[in-house]
């Protein structure tokens, strides 16, 4: 990522930012709010299916707390998901088995849809370049494109190595905790059987997950259209999903750098100029990640401040 920034014309990146209209930014923010509300609603429905009464607002607060912690801890969302389990236990008085089962079911459904999107779009992305490749194309492929392609490949190898090493270290250090996960297997299995038995609810959950993930490439397409960039929807979608896949490797807090580097590399390989690719990536990341982190941090902080004030009021009034 630093190499890409170093070799990119920053003035062109700034011009790219200035080219985005206010209406488009507001639309992207609105779609991001809709995304967060839909995720909270998905959690609420899953909780209801396990006979636990929760509100969309409660699930929204839980997800915001998780998003904030996720932004300052390594990826694969381990930090954020741990906070969600803690939140369900401390705020709603759930058992650890109930909280973990809900988390794993939600992640399984979301991950299943994400995997389907990623496999389909990645195959189309690779097939597109494979069918268009030729000796003439290879010779005409500019030096900069080859350079970014090699940098991207090296970047993936580097991040993958770090991710595998980090996983082995965590596994060796927390082997007892990893084994304890088996204790919730029965609860999770019962939860899954209950969800699968309700065909309507299972369909609703899959549709919700599909819509939620679909909104991410939609934001990218809206952004490219506003900047006057001609990009096919499936290409933009493939770039988004591949970037999110790489970002799941636990290397840096909030996957900062891994996501951006991957997206810039893929957009550059697809033929976009590095400066425009970087501007597009930073705007997209600001809306879908940094804005969420900012709002999550502020709302979580306000929630805790209000909670402390209420406790003090009860002490003094009591």
LUMRO-157723 format. One line per field, with one value per residue (C-alpha): chain; x, y, z; residue in one letter. Coordinates in steps of 0.5 Angstrom, whole numbers, padded with zeros to 4 digits, always signed. Each point is the difference from the previous one (the first is absolute). Layout:
<recs>
ch = c(A/...) $
east = c(X/...) $
north = c(Y/...) $
up = c(Z/...) $
aa = c(a/...) $
</recs>
This chain:
<recs>
ch = c(A/A/A/A/A/A/A/A/A/A/A/A/A/A/A/A/A/A/A/A/A/A/A/A/A/A/A/A/A/A/A/A/A/A/A/A/A/A/A/A/A/A/A/A/A/A/A/A/A/A/A/A/A/A/A/A/A/A/A/A/A/A/A/A/A/A/A/A/A/A/A/A/A/A/A/A/A/A/A/A/A/A/A/A/A/A/A/A/A/A/A/A/A/A/A/A/A/A/A/A/A/A/A/A/A/A/A/A/A/A/A/A/A/A/A/A/A/A/A/A/A/A/A/A/A/A/A/A/A/A/A/A/A/A/A/A/A/A/A/A/A/A/A/A/A/A/A/A/A/A/A/A/A/A/A/A/A/A/A/A/A/A/A/A/A/A/A/A/A/A/A/A/A/A/A/A/A/A/A/A/A/A/A/A/A/A/A/A/A/A/A/A/A/A/A/A/A/A/A/A/A/A/A/A/A/A/A/A/A/A/A/A/A/A/A/A/A/A/A/A/A/A/A/A/A/A/A/A/A/A/A/A/A/A/A/A/A/A/A/A/A/A/A/A/A/A/A/A/A/A/A/A/A/A/A/A/A/A/A/A/A/A/A/A/A/A/A/A/A/A/A/A/A/A/A/A/A/A/A/A/A/A/A/A/A/A/A/A/A/A/A/A/A/A/A/A/A/A/A/A/A/A/A/A/A/A/A/A/A/A/A/A/A/A/A/A/A/A) $
east = c(+0000/+0006/+0003/-0006/-0001/+0007/+0000/-0007/-0001/-0003/-0003/-0004/-0003/-0002/-0003/-0004/-0003/-0002/-0004/-0005/-0006/-0003/-0007/+0004/+0004/-0007/-0003/+0006/-0001/-0007/+0001/+0006/-0006/-0005/+0006/+0001/-0008/-0001/+0006/-0003/-0007/+0003/+0003/-0007/-0003/+0005/-0001/-0007/+0000/+0004/-0006/+0004/-0003/+0004/-0001/+0004/+0002/+0004/+0003/+0002/+0004/+0003/+0002/+0003/+0004/+0003/+0002/+0003/+0005/+0000/+0004/+0005/+0002/+0002/-0005/-0004/-0004/+0002/+0000/-0007/-0003/+0003/-0003/-0007/+0000/+0002/-0006/-0005/+0002/+0001/-0005/-0006/+0002/+0001/+0004/+0007/-0003/-0006/+0004/+0006/-0006/-0003/+0006/+0003/-0007/+0000/+0007/-0002/-0005/+0003/+0007/-0004/-0003/+0007/+0003/-0005/+0001/+0008/+0000/-0004/+0003/+0007/-0001/-0003/+0006/+0005/-0004/+0000/+0007/+0002/-0005/+0003/+0007/+0005/+0007/-0001/-0004/+0006/+0005/-0005/-0001/+0003/+0006/-0004/-0005/+0005/+0003/-0007/-0002/+0007/-0001/-0007/+0002/+0006/-0005/-0004/+0005/+0003/-0007/-0001/+0006/-0001/-0007/+0002/+0005/-0004/-0006/+0005/+0003/-0007/-0002/+0006/-0001/-0008/+0000/-0004/-0005/-0001/-0001/-0006/-0004/-0002/-0004/-0005/-0001/-0006/-0004/+0003/-0003/-0007/+0000/+0002/-0005/-0006/+0002/+0000/-0006/-0003/+0000/-0003/+0005/+0006/-0002/-0001/+0007/+0003/-0003/+0002/+0007/+0000/-0003/+0005/+0006/-0003/+0000/+0008/+0001/-0006/+0003/+0007/-0004/-0004/+0007/+0003/-0006/+0001/+0007/-0002/+0004/-0003/+0001/-0005/-0004/+0003/+0007/-0001/-0003/+0005/+0005/-0004/-0001/+0008/+0002/-0004/+0002/+0007/-0001/-0003/+0007/+0002/+0006/-0001/-0006/-0006/+0003/+0003/+0005/-0002/-0007/+0002/+0007/-0004/-0006/+0005/+0004/-0006/-0003/+0007/+0001/-0007/+0002/-0001/+0005/+0004/-0002/-0008/+0000/+0003/-0005/-0006/+0003/+0001/-0007/-0003/+0004/-0002/-0008/+0000/+0006/+0002/-0007/-0002/+0005/-0001/-0007/+0001/+0005/-0004/-0006/+0003/+0003/-0006/-0004/+0006/+0000/-0008/+0000/+0005/-0004/-0006/+0004/+0002/-0007/-0002/+0005/-0001/-0008/+0000) $
north = c(+0000/+0005/-0002/+0002/+0006/+0002/-0001/+0003/+0007/+0003/+0006/-0004/-0004/+0007/+0002/-0007/+0002/+0006/-0003/-0003/+0003/+0002/-0004/-0006/+0000/+0001/-0006/-0004/+0002/-0002/-0007/-0001/+0002/-0005/-0005/+0000/+0000/-0006/-0004/+0002/-0002/-0007/-0001/+0002/-0005/-0006/+0002/-0001/-0006/-0003/+0003/+0006/+0007/+0005/+0007/+0002/+0006/-0004/-0004/+0006/+0002/-0007/+0001/+0007/-0002/-0006/+0004/+0005/-0005/-0004/+0006/+0000/-0007/-0005/-0002/-0007/+0005/-0004/+0006/+0002/-0006/-0001/+0006/-0002/-0006/+0004/+0005/-0005/-0003/+0006/+0004/-0005/-0005/-0006/-0006/-0001/-0006/+0004/+0006/-0004/-0004/+0006/+0003/-0006/-0001/+0007/+0000/-0007/+0003/+0006/-0004/-0005/+0006/+0004/-0007/-0001/+0008/-0001/-0006/+0002/+0007/-0003/-0005/+0005/+0005/-0005/-0003/+0007/+0001/-0007/+0000/+0007/-0002/-0001/+0001/+0007/+0002/-0002/+0004/+0006/-0001/+0007/-0001/+0004/-0006/-0005/+0003/+0001/-0007/-0003/+0005/-0003/-0007/+0001/+0004/-0006/-0005/+0005/+0001/-0008/-0001/+0005/-0003/-0007/+0001/+0004/-0005/-0005/+0004/+0001/-0007/-0002/+0005/-0001/-0007/-0001/+0005/-0003/-0006/+0003/+0002/-0008/+0001/+0005/-0005/-0003/+0007/+0002/-0007/+0001/+0008/-0002/-0006/+0005/+0005/-0005/-0003/+0007/+0000/+0007/+0003/-0003/+0003/+0007/-0001/-0002/+0006/+0005/-0002/+0000/+0007/+0002/-0002/+0002/+0007/+0001/-0001/+0004/+0006/-0001/+0000/+0007/+0003/-0002/+0003/+0006/+0001/-0002/-0007/-0005/-0007/-0006/-0001/-0007/+0002/+0005/-0005/-0005/+0005/+0002/-0007/-0003/+0007/-0002/-0008/+0003/+0005/-0006/-0003/+0003/+0004/+0007/+0004/+0001/-0004/+0008/-0001/-0007/+0002/+0006/-0003/-0006/+0005/+0005/-0006/-0003/+0006/+0002/-0007/+0001/+0006/+0006/+0005/-0001/+0007/-0001/-0007/+0003/+0006/-0005/-0005/+0005/+0003/-0007/-0002/+0007/-0001/-0008/+0000/+0007/+0003/-0006/+0000/+0007/-0001/-0006/+0003/+0006/-0004/-0005/+0006/+0004/-0007/-0001/+0007/+0000/-0007/+0003/+0006/-0004/-0004/+0006/+0003/-0007/+0000/+0008/-0001/-0007) $
up = c(+0000/+0002/-0007/-0004/+0004/-0001/-0008/+0000/-0002/+0006/-0004/-0004/+0006/+0003/-0007/+0001/+0007/-0003/-0006/+0004/+0001/+0007/-0002/-0002/+0007/+0004/-0004/+0001/+0008/+0000/-0004/+0006/+0005/-0003/+0000/+0007/+0002/-0004/+0003/+0007/-0003/-0002/+0007/+0003/-0004/+0002/+0007/+0000/-0004/+0007/+0004/+0002/+0000/-0002/-0004/-0006/+0004/+0005/-0006/-0003/+0006/+0001/-0008/+0001/+0006/-0004/-0006/+0005/+0003/-0007/-0003/+0006/+0000/-0006/-0005/-0001/+0005/+0006/+0005/-0003/+0001/+0007/+0002/-0003/+0004/+0006/-0001/-0001/+0007/+0004/-0003/-0001/+0005/-0005/+0001/-0003/-0004/-0003/-0002/-0003/-0004/-0003/-0002/-0004/-0003/-0002/-0003/-0003/-0004/-0002/-0002/-0004/-0004/+0000/-0003/-0005/-0003/+0001/-0004/-0005/-0001/+0000/-0005/-0005/+0002/-0002/-0006/-0003/+0000/-0002/-0006/-0002/+0001/-0006/-0002/-0003/+0006/+0005/-0004/+0000/+0007/+0003/+0005/+0005/+0000/+0000/+0006/+0004/-0002/+0003/+0006/+0001/+0000/+0005/+0004/+0000/+0002/+0005/+0004/-0001/+0004/+0005/+0001/+0000/+0005/+0005/+0000/+0002/+0005/+0003/-0001/+0004/+0006/+0001/-0002/+0006/-0002/-0007/+0003/+0005/-0006/-0001/+0006/-0004/-0005/+0002/+0001/-0007/-0003/+0003/-0002/-0007/-0001/+0003/-0006/-0005/+0002/-0001/-0008/+0000/+0005/-0003/-0007/+0004/+0003/-0007/-0004/+0006/-0001/-0007/+0000/+0005/-0004/-0006/+0002/+0001/-0008/-0001/+0004/-0005/-0006/+0002/+0002/-0007/-0004/+0004/-0002/-0007/+0000/-0004/+0004/-0001/+0006/+0001/-0001/+0006/+0004/-0001/+0002/+0006/+0002/-0001/+0004/+0006/+0000/+0000/+0006/+0004/+0001/+0007/-0002/+0002/+0005/-0004/-0006/-0002/-0006/-0002/-0002/-0004/-0003/-0003/-0003/-0003/-0003/-0003/-0002/-0003/-0004/-0002/-0004/+0004/+0002/+0007/+0002/-0002/+0003/+0007/+0000/-0001/+0005/+0005/-0001/+0000/+0007/+0003/-0001/+0002/+0005/+0003/+0000/+0004/+0005/+0001/+0001/+0004/+0005/+0001/+0002/+0004/+0004/+0001/+0002/+0005/+0003/+0000/+0004/+0005/+0001/+0001/+0005/+0004/+0000/+0003/+0006/+0002/-0001/+0004) $
aa = c(x/x/x/x/x/x/x/x/x/x/x/x/x/x/x/x/x/x/x/x/x/x/x/x/x/x/x/x/x/x/x/x/x/x/x/x/x/x/x/x/x/x/x/x/x/x/x/x/x/x/x/x/x/x/x/x/x/x/x/x/x/x/x/x/x/x/x/x/x/x/x/x/x/x/x/x/x/x/x/x/x/x/x/x/x/x/x/x/x/x/x/x/x/x/x/x/x/x/x/x/x/x/x/x/x/x/x/x/x/x/x/x/x/x/x/x/x/x/x/x/x/x/x/x/x/x/x/x/x/x/x/x/x/x/x/x/x/x/x/x/x/x/x/x/x/x/x/x/x/x/x/x/x/x/x/x/x/x/x/x/x/x/x/x/x/x/x/x/x/x/x/x/x/x/x/x/x/x/x/x/x/x/x/x/x/x/x/x/x/x/x/x/x/x/x/x/x/x/x/x/x/x/x/x/x/x/x/x/x/x/x/x/x/x/x/x/x/x/x/x/x/x/x/x/x/x/x/x/x/x/x/x/x/x/x/x/x/x/x/x/x/x/x/x/x/x/x/x/x/x/x/x/x/x/x/x/x/x/x/x/x/x/x/x/x/x/x/x/x/x/x/x/x/x/x/x/x/x/x/x/x/x/x/x/x/x/x/x/x/x/x/x/x/x/x/x/x/x/x/x/x/x/x/x/x/x/x/x/x/x/x/x/x/x/x/x/x/x) $
</recs>
